[in-house]
Amino acid sequence: MAGEEKVKRRRIMIISGDESIIDEIKNSKNASLCKSLILETQDDDDDIELTYPEIDRQSSRSKKVKKNLLVCAICGAPALGYNFDAISCESCKSFFRRNALKDPPLKCPQQGSCEITFESRRHCSACRLVKCLKHGMRRERLLVAEQKAVKRRKKQDNFNMNLDTNFLYPNELISPTNSEIFFLSNCLQQTSPQIKSGLLSQEDLQRIEYIQLLYQKRIELARDGLPWNPSMHAMGFLQKLNSHSVPLIRLLTFFKQIPEFNQLNVDDKVTLIKYNLLPLLCINCTLSYKIETDQIIETDSDVPWDPSIIQEVYGYDGYLQMRKIFESFVRIAQYDQRIIQLALITLILTKGFAPVHEGELEPILNDGMAVYRAQNYYTELLWKYIETVHGLEKATSIWIQLVTHFITWQTLHKKLRDNVQQNLLTTDMNELLPLMKTLFHFA
């Protein structure tokens, strides 16, 4: 009788970092029915492969190759990405920063006929600058960067003046330390005697400064191969939901730069990403929120997110509930962005941070102790940082707020996610990006 039963073809999605499993699927007689997507990590051996029916394997492979073959448009050296709107190496990036705004302008002794290559790029600064401009580098980008630097210095001066006088209350947050670049060691040299500067070791100081730089690099590193064009206006429910993939990919790129996360078991990383990445989007967006315009914008080339995006995806009632908890996190982010950056790392490493559906079981980690040790390290680093910079009383107040907001957001996120999933069941899910299907647990 069993042989007479009809065999129903089912569509499944496999997420795995085990190459033997992937090879077995490829070598099976049904391999032609499978397509796959590679999620890259810093180490080639740790690539995460997601098998989907909708994805073209060759296109994602070509993106991977393309990313590894970037060449500086000015001198031909290996390049890491865009600088001032042109693909360039670190040397040409620094050269442009130093010389683009020079007055009087540079002059070429050979009447502008010098050839600029990797070997000759230092021979003529004038021709090198001309080639930078010819290949797309923009002086206005540099002007914006200089203006931001002046703004950072002013904020740093305000911080040094107000460190001993500002006290953090739940509804009275001031923003002395939310600059883009902030060197903690400089701050500790000027802190008041009651703040315990000995809590943070030199290694801790370097790690916190390094994390801040990694967070900024996430946008440039994730520039190629984004699943959604961030400069395109999203129309309707599915497109606006798909636009979430851009900040999520950038946030994932940030996590992949963190050594403790990147060294975890590959399948454990997949589990943490699948269950924890989406709930962190709201918290992460507080670092890009512009109070004066009521918009979220990570970089100038992005179409800003405004309340209409959130209302379309989560509904008006969901927007109002989210807005309240979002503003609570914004107050902390405006006070000190490093608190949110460290908290994001701590939470991606927290097993069970996102509540699961009834009847759904989150996979058991292969090496739970490694995840626990990494999470414990960043929890302790977060506390030591807050107490060192803000003092014990402020640190206690901030910590209580963080824990309270996390718990509130856990409950609200589950409700919002369930509502989105219900709406998705009535739409054509073929238009939903594979990443969003994975994070909303549609397999």
C-alpha positions as CSV (number, residue, x, y, z in Angstrom):
1,M,0.0,0.0,0.0
2,A,2.8,2.4,0.8
3,G,4.1,2.1,-2.7
4,E,0.8,3.3,-4.1
5,E,0.7,6.5,-2.1
6,K,1.4,9.7,-4.0
7,V,4.6,11.4,-3.2
8,K,4.1,15.1,-2.7
9,R,6.9,17.4,-3.6
10,R,7.7,19.9,-0.8
11,R,9.8,23.0,-0.9
12,I,12.4,23.2,1.9
13,M,15.1,25.6,2.9
14,I,18.4,24.4,4.3
15,I,20.7,26.7,6.3
16,S,24.1,25.1,7.0
17,G,27.7,25.8,7.4
18,D,28.7,22.1,7.1
19,E,30.3,21.7,3.6
20,S,29.7,17.9,3.6
21,I,26.0,18.5,3.8
22,I,26.1,21.1,1.0
23,D,28.2,18.7,-1.2
24,E,25.8,15.9,-0.6
25,I,22.9,18.0,-1.8
26,K,24.8,19.1,-4.9
27,N,25.8,15.6,-5.8
28,S,22.3,14.2,-5.4
29,K,20.1,13.4,-8.4
30,N,17.8,16.3,-7.6
31,A,20.6,18.9,-7.4
32,S,19.3,20.6,-10.5
33,L,16.2,21.6,-8.5
34,C,18.3,23.4,-5.9
35,K,19.6,27.0,-5.9
36,S,21.8,28.5,-3.3
37,L,22.9,31.8,-1.7
38,I,26.3,32.4,0.0
39,L,26.4,34.6,3.1
40,E,30.0,35.7,3.3
41,T,32.1,36.0,6.4
42,Q,35.5,37.4,6.9
43,D,37.1,34.0,6.7
44,D,36.5,32.1,3.5
45,D,36.2,28.8,5.4
46,D,33.2,30.2,7.4
47,D,30.9,31.0,4.5
48,I,27.3,30.2,5.3
49,E,25.3,28.7,2.5
50,L,21.5,29.0,2.3
51,T,19.7,26.9,-0.2
52,Y,16.7,28.5,-1.8
53,P,14.6,27.6,-4.9
54,E,14.5,31.3,-6.0
55,I,18.2,32.3,-5.8
56,D,20.6,32.1,-8.7
57,R,23.8,30.5,-7.4
58,Q,26.0,31.9,-10.1
59,S,25.0,35.5,-9.5
60,S,25.9,35.3,-5.9
61,R,29.2,33.6,-6.7
62,S,30.0,36.4,-9.2
63,K,29.3,39.0,-6.5
64,K,31.7,37.3,-4.2
65,V,34.5,37.2,-6.9
66,K,33.8,40.8,-7.8
67,K,34.1,41.9,-4.2
68,N,37.5,40.4,-3.9
69,L,38.8,42.0,-7.1
70,L,38.3,45.7,-6.5
71,V,41.0,47.8,-8.0
72,C,41.8,51.4,-7.2
73,A,40.7,53.6,-10.1
74,I,43.5,56.0,-9.6
75,C,46.7,53.9,-9.2
76,G,45.6,50.3,-9.8
77,A,46.4,49.0,-6.3
78,P,44.0,46.6,-4.5
79,A,41.0,48.6,-3.1
80,L,38.6,47.9,-0.3
81,G,35.6,50.0,-1.4
82,Y,34.3,53.5,-2.2
83,N,36.0,56.6,-0.8
84,F,34.7,60.1,-1.7
85,D,32.5,58.4,-4.4
86,A,35.2,56.5,-6.2
87,I,36.7,53.0,-5.8
88,S,40.2,53.6,-4.3
89,C,42.9,52.2,-2.1
90,E,43.8,53.6,1.3
91,S,46.8,55.5,0.0
92,C,44.8,57.4,-2.7
93,K,42.0,58.0,-0.2
94,S,44.5,59.6,2.3
95,F,46.1,61.5,-0.6
96,F,42.8,63.0,-1.7
97,R,41.9,64.0,1.9
98,R,45.3,65.8,2.3
99,N,45.4,67.6,-1.1
100,A,41.9,68.1,-2.6
101,L,41.3,71.4,-0.8
102,K,44.8,72.8,-1.0
103,D,45.1,76.5,-1.9
104,P,46.9,77.4,-4.0
105,P,46.3,74.3,-6.1
106,L,49.0,71.8,-7.0
107,K,51.0,72.3,-10.2
108,C,52.6,69.7,-12.5
109,P,56.2,70.4,-13.7
110,Q,55.4,68.3,-16.8
111,Q,52.3,70.3,-17.9
112,G,49.9,67.6,-16.7
113,S,51.3,64.7,-18.8
114,C,52.3,62.4,-15.9
115,E,51.1,58.8,-15.9
116,I,49.8,57.7,-12.6
117,T,50.4,54.0,-11.6
118,F,51.0,52.1,-8.4
119,E,54.8,52.7,-8.9
120,S,54.6,56.3,-10.0
121,R,51.7,57.7,-7.9
122,R,54.1,59.6,-5.6
123,H,56.0,61.3,-8.4
124,C,53.4,64.0,-9.2
125,S,50.8,65.1,-6.8
126,A,49.1,67.4,-9.2
127,C,48.4,64.7,-11.9
128,R,47.4,62.3,-9.2
129,L,44.8,64.7,-7.9
130,V,43.5,65.4,-11.4
131,K,43.1,61.6,-11.9
132,C,41.2,61.4,-8.6
133,L,38.7,64.0,-9.7
134,K,38.5,62.5,-13.2
135,H,37.5,59.1,-11.8
136,G,34.7,60.4,-9.5
137,M,36.2,61.6,-6.3
138,R,34.3,64.6,-5.0
139,R,35.6,67.6,-3.1
140,E,32.1,68.2,-1.6
141,R,32.3,64.8,0.1
142,L,35.5,65.9,1.8
143,L,34.0,69.2,2.8
144,V,31.2,67.3,4.5
145,A,33.7,65.1,6.3
146,E,35.6,68.2,7.5
147,Q,32.4,69.8,8.8
148,K,31.6,66.6,10.7
149,A,35.1,66.6,12.2
150,V,34.6,70.2,13.4
151,K,31.3,69.2,14.9
152,R,32.9,66.2,16.6
153,R,35.5,68.4,18.2
154,K,32.9,70.8,19.5
155,K,30.9,67.9,21.0
156,Q,34.1,66.5,22.6
157,D,34.8,69.9,24.2
158,N,31.3,70.0,25.5
159,F,31.7,66.6,26.9
160,N,34.9,67.5,28.8
161,M,33.2,70.5,30.3
162,N,30.0,68.7,31.3
163,L,31.2,65.3,32.4
164,D,31.1,66.1,36.1
165,T,27.8,68.1,36.0
166,N,25.5,66.1,33.8
167,F,23.5,63.5,35.7
168,L,21.4,60.8,33.8
169,Y,17.8,60.6,34.9
170,P,15.3,58.4,33.0
171,N,13.6,61.4,31.2
172,E,16.5,63.9,31.2
173,L,19.1,62.6,28.9
174,I,21.8,64.9,27.5
175,S,24.0,64.0,24.6
176,P,27.7,64.7,25.5
177,T,29.3,61.6,23.9
178,N,27.5,60.7,20.7
179,S,30.2,61.8,18.3
180,E,31.2,59.5,15.5
181,I,34.8,59.1,16.6
182,F,35.6,59.3,20.3
183,F,38.8,58.1,21.9
184,L,38.1,56.8,25.3
185,S,41.7,57.1,26.5
186,N,41.5,60.9,26.1
187,C,38.3,61.0,28.2
188,L,39.8,58.9,31.0
189,Q,42.7,61.4,31.4
190,Q,40.2,64.1,32.3
191,T,37.6,62.2,34.4
192,S,36.7,63.2,37.9
193,P,38.4,61.3,40.8
194,Q,35.2,59.5,41.9
195,I,35.1,57.6,38.5
196,K,37.0,54.4,38.6
197,S,39.3,54.6,35.6
198,G,41.0,51.3,36.7
199,L,38.0,49.3,35.7
200,L,39.0,49.2,32.0
201,S,42.3,47.8,31.0
202,Q,44.3,49.2,28.1
203,E,43.0,46.2,26.0
204,D,39.4,47.1,27.0
205,L,40.0,50.7,25.9
206,Q,41.4,49.6,22.5
207,R,38.5,47.1,22.0
208,I,35.8,49.8,22.6
209,E,37.5,52.2,20.2
210,Y,37.9,49.4,17.7
211,I,34.2,48.4,17.9
212,Q,33.2,52.0,17.2
213,L,35.3,52.0,14.0
214,L,33.9,48.6,13.0
215,Y,30.3,49.9,13.3
216,Q,31.1,52.8,11.0
217,K,32.8,50.4,8.4
218,R,29.6,48.3,8.2
219,I,28.1,50.5,5.5
220,E,31.1,50.6,3.2
221,L,31.8,46.8,3.6
222,A,28.1,46.0,2.8
223,R,27.9,48.4,-0.1
224,D,28.1,45.7,-2.8
225,G,25.5,43.0,-3.2
226,L,22.7,44.5,-1.1
227,P,19.4,42.6,-1.7
228,W,17.5,45.9,-1.9
229,N,18.5,49.2,-3.5
230,P,18.6,51.7,-0.5
231,S,18.3,54.7,-2.8
232,M,15.0,53.4,-4.2
233,H,11.6,54.5,-2.7
234,A,9.7,51.5,-1.4
235,M,6.0,51.3,-2.4
236,G,3.5,49.2,-0.6
237,F,3.8,46.6,2.2
238,L,6.1,44.0,0.7
239,Q,8.6,46.6,-0.7
240,K,8.8,48.4,2.6
241,L,9.3,45.2,4.4
242,N,12.0,44.2,1.9
243,S,13.7,47.6,2.5
244,H,14.4,46.3,6.1
245,S,17.0,44.0,4.6
246,V,19.5,46.9,4.0
247,P,20.0,47.9,7.7
248,L,19.8,44.2,8.6
249,I,22.6,43.2,6.2
250,R,24.7,46.2,7.4
251,L,24.2,45.2,11.0
252,L,25.1,41.6,10.2
253,T,28.3,42.9,8.5
254,F,29.1,44.7,11.8
255,F,28.7,41.5,13.8
256,K,30.9,39.5,11.3
257,Q,33.8,41.9,12.1
258,I,33.6,41.1,15.9
259,P,36.3,38.4,16.5
260,E,34.3,36.6,19.3
261,F,31.2,36.3,17.0
262,N,33.1,35.3,13.9
263,Q,35.0,32.5,15.7
264,L,31.8,30.8,16.8
265,N,30.6,27.5,15.4
266,V,29.1,28.2,11.9
267,D,25.8,26.6,12.7
268,D,25.6,28.5,16.0
269,K,26.1,31.8,14.2
270,V,23.3,30.9,11.8
271,T,21.0,30.2,14.8
272,L,21.9,33.4,16.5
273,I,21.3,35.4,13.3
274,K,18.0,33.7,12.4
275,Y,16.5,34.3,15.9
276,N,18.2,37.5,17.2
277,L,19.0,39.7,14.2
278,L,15.5,41.0,13.4
279,P,14.7,42.1,17.0
280,L,17.9,44.1,17.0
281,L,16.8,46.3,14.0
282,C,14.7,48.7,16.2
283,I,17.6,49.2,18.7
284,N,20.1,49.6,15.9
285,C,18.0,52.2,14.1
286,T,18.3,54.5,17.2
287,L,22.0,55.1,16.2
288,S,20.8,56.6,12.8
289,Y,17.8,58.5,14.0
290,K,17.7,62.2,13.2
291,I,15.5,64.0,15.8
292,E,15.3,67.3,13.8
293,T,13.7,65.5,10.8
294,D,12.1,62.5,12.6
295,Q,13.8,60.2,10.1
296,I,16.1,57.2,10.2
297,I,19.0,57.4,7.7
298,E,22.2,55.5,7.8
299,T,24.0,57.2,4.9
300,D,23.3,60.2,2.7
301,S,22.6,58.0,-0.4
302,D,19.8,56.2,1.4
303,V,16.1,57.1,1.1
304,P,15.2,58.1,4.7
305,W,12.8,56.0,6.7
306,D,10.0,58.1,8.2
307,P,6.9,57.1,10.3
308,S,5.0,56.0,7.1
309,I,7.4,53.1,6.5
310,I,6.8,51.8,10.0
311,Q,3.0,52.3,9.9
312,E,2.8,50.5,6.5
313,V,4.6,47.4,7.8
314,Y,3.4,47.2,11.5
315,G,0.1,49.1,11.4
316,Y,-0.8,52.3,13.1
317,D,-1.3,50.7,16.6
318,G,2.0,48.8,16.2
319,Y,3.7,52.0,15.2
320,L,2.5,53.9,18.3
321,Q,3.7,51.0,20.6
322,M,7.0,50.8,18.8
323,R,7.5,54.5,18.9
324,K,7.3,54.6,22.7
325,I,10.0,52.0,23.3
326,F,12.1,53.4,20.3
327,E,12.2,56.8,21.9
328,S,13.4,55.2,25.2
329,F,16.4,53.7,23.4
330,V,16.9,56.9,21.4
331,R,17.5,58.8,24.6
332,I,20.3,56.4,25.6
333,A,21.7,56.5,22.0
334,Q,21.7,60.3,22.0
335,Y,23.5,60.3,25.4
336,D,26.2,57.8,24.4
337,Q,26.2,55.7,21.2
338,R,28.8,53.3,22.5
339,I,26.3,51.9,25.0
340,I,24.0,50.9,22.2
341,Q,26.8,49.5,20.1
342,L,28.1,47.3,22.9
343,A,24.5,46.3,23.8
344,L,23.9,45.1,20.2
345,I,26.9,42.7,20.4
346,T,25.7,41.5,23.8
347,L,22.2,40.8,22.5
348,I,23.2,39.0,19.3
349,L,25.1,36.6,21.6
350,T,22.1,36.1,23.9
351,K,20.5,32.7,23.3
352,G,16.7,33.0,23.6
353,F,16.6,36.8,23.3
354,A,13.8,36.7,20.8
355,P,10.6,34.8,22.0
356,V,9.7,32.0,19.6
357,H,6.2,31.0,18.4
358,E,4.2,28.6,20.4
359,G,5.3,25.1,19.5
360,E,8.5,26.3,17.9
361,L,11.8,25.2,19.4
362,E,15.0,27.3,18.9
363,P,17.9,24.9,18.0
364,I,20.3,23.8,20.7
365,L,23.7,25.4,20.1
366,N,26.6,23.1,19.2
367,D,29.0,25.0,21.4
368,G,26.9,26.9,23.9
369,M,29.8,27.5,26.2
370,A,31.7,29.5,23.5
371,V,28.6,31.7,23.0
372,Y,28.1,32.1,26.7
373,R,31.8,33.2,27.2
374,A,31.6,35.7,24.4
375,Q,28.3,37.1,25.7
376,N,29.6,37.3,29.2
377,Y,32.7,39.2,28.0
378,Y,30.7,41.9,26.3
379,T,28.2,42.2,29.1
380,E,31.1,42.8,31.5
381,L,32.7,45.2,29.1
382,L,29.5,47.1,28.7
383,W,29.1,47.5,32.5
384,K,32.8,48.5,33.0
385,Y,32.5,51.1,30.2
386,I,29.3,52.7,31.6
387,E,30.7,52.9,35.1
388,T,34.1,54.1,34.0
389,V,32.7,57.0,31.8
390,H,29.6,57.9,33.7
391,G,30.2,56.9,37.3
392,L,28.5,54.3,39.5
393,E,25.2,56.2,40.1
394,K,24.7,57.0,36.4
395,A,25.8,53.5,35.4
396,T,23.2,51.9,37.7
397,S,20.4,54.2,36.3
398,I,21.5,53.4,32.7
399,W,21.7,49.7,33.4
400,I,18.2,49.5,34.9
401,Q,16.8,51.4,31.9
402,L,18.5,49.1,29.5
403,V,17.2,45.9,31.1
404,T,13.7,47.3,31.4
405,H,13.6,48.4,27.8
406,F,15.0,45.1,26.6
407,I,12.3,43.1,28.4
408,T,9.5,45.5,27.1
409,W,10.9,45.2,23.6
410,Q,11.0,41.4,23.7
411,T,7.3,41.2,24.4
412,L,6.3,43.9,21.9
413,H,8.5,42.5,19.1
414,K,6.9,39.1,19.3
415,K,3.5,40.8,18.9
416,L,4.6,42.9,16.0
417,R,6.3,40.0,14.3
418,D,3.2,37.8,14.6
419,N,1.1,40.6,13.0
420,V,3.5,40.9,10.1
421,Q,3.5,37.1,9.6
422,Q,-0.3,37.1,9.5
423,N,-0.3,39.9,6.9
424,L,2.3,38.0,4.8
425,L,0.0,34.9,4.6
426,T,-2.5,37.0,2.6
427,T,0.2,38.3,0.1
428,D,2.2,37.0,-2.7
429,M,5.3,35.8,-0.8
430,N,7.2,35.3,-4.0
431,E,8.1,39.0,-3.8
432,L,9.5,38.7,-0.3
433,L,13.3,38.6,-0.2
434,P,14.9,35.3,1.0
435,L,16.6,37.0,3.9
436,M,13.3,38.3,5.2
437,K,11.7,34.9,4.8
438,T,14.4,33.4,6.9
439,L,14.2,36.0,9.6
440,F,10.4,35.8,9.7
441,H,10.8,31.9,9.8
442,F,9.0,31.2,6.6
443,A,10.6,28.0,5.2
